[in-house]
């Protein structure tokens, strides 16, 4: 099984009530959703909800990190080999945990579907 394609979507999920924390109030949550496709027909979904105050990442930096560095690093890899996926991502880009989490979650989604 190999990863053949990854699609990225930026979304804004409306909230029923504002989410309030010490430094901000949010009436929607910006997120990145990815779809990881395999040559065996499986699709895994992953999500990233970066918070600049926590990880230093923004919705825009996560999108760019995925599109230009992380996704190219994992195309052709086996999503069942989580260790290898993480090695490839870490070689491609230092830090960026929120961006890497989306790929990690999608790979585990594929494993669960298997």
N, C-alpha and C positions, 0 to 999 in steps of 0.2 A: 504494500500500500504506500502510495506517495502523494504528497500535497501537490496539486496541479494549478490551483488558482486561489486567490484570496480577494474578496470584495470588502471594501470599507464604506461605512455609512456614518455620517454625523447626524445625530438626532437630538431633539429637545423633548423630553418627557414632561408633560404638564403635571403638576402636583395638586392634589385635592386641597391641601393646606400648605402654606409656605413652610419650608424647612429653615429653621432659624438656629444659627450657631453664633458664637461670640463675635465673629468678624463679618457676618453677612446674613442676609435673608434671601432665600431662593424660591421663586414661584414655579420654576421649571428646573429640570436637571439636564444639563448637556452631557452627552455620552457618545462614545464611539462603539459601534457594533461591527463585528467582522463575521464573515462567512468563509470558512476554510473548506475547500472542495478537495476530494481525493479522487484518484483514478479508479477506485472501486465504487464510486457513486455515493459515498458518505459525505455529509455536510455537517461541520461543527460550527457552533455559534459561540462567540466570545464577546465580552464587553469590557470597556474601560471607562471609568468615571473619574478622571484626574482632578486633583485639587491642588492648585498652586501653593497653597499654604502648607500642605502636607508633604507632597512629593516634588514640588517645583515644576510640575508638568501642567500644561494647559491642554484644552481640547485641540488646539491647533498644533502644538508640539507633538502630541500623541499621534495625530493624523499623519504628520510629516515623518515621524520616526517609523511608523508602520509602512507607509508607502515607499519611502526611499531607502530604508536600511533593513528593517526587520523582515518584511515580507520577502524581498529578494533573497534574504539569507536562508529562508526555510523552504522555498520552492524546491520540490524534488525530494524533500526529507520525508521520513516515515513518521506520521503524527503519533504513532504508538510509542516511539522512542523519545520520551519526554526529556531524558538526560541529554540526548543529542540535540534536540530542539533548543534547549537552554544553552548548550555550548555554542551553537551557531548564533543565537541571538546575542550572547555575551561577547562573542568575537566581533559582531557587527556594530555593537553599540554599548557603551558603558552606561550603567544606571538605567533610567527610563523604565522603572518598575511598572508603572501604570500601563504603558504601551505594551510591555512584554506580557502583562497579565492577560490581556485580551487573547493573545495567541495561546498562552497556557490553558486558559479556560476552554477555548475552542478545541484544542487537542484532547482535553479530558472529556469534552462533550462527545467527540468521535469515539473515544474509548468506551464511554458509557453506552453508546449506541451499538457498538460491536458486541 
